[in-house]
Amino acid sequence: MESQDLQTQELEKKIRWRQKLERSEKERSQLSDIAPGLTPKFLANS
């Protein structure tokens, strides 16, 4: 039973991580649309 909970937590962590990744990708592409000159600097900071 506990191992099932652990698996679920790991799965949720992965899903959340993937969503966060996709969100930052979206923000990055939006930023490049708005100000292409800022993008490399932004990428270096993140």
Secondary structure as GFF3:
##gff-version 3
##sequence-region A 1 46
A	DSSP	alpha_helix	2	34	.	.	.	ID=ss1
A	DSSP	alpha_helix	39	45	.	.	.	ID=ss2
###
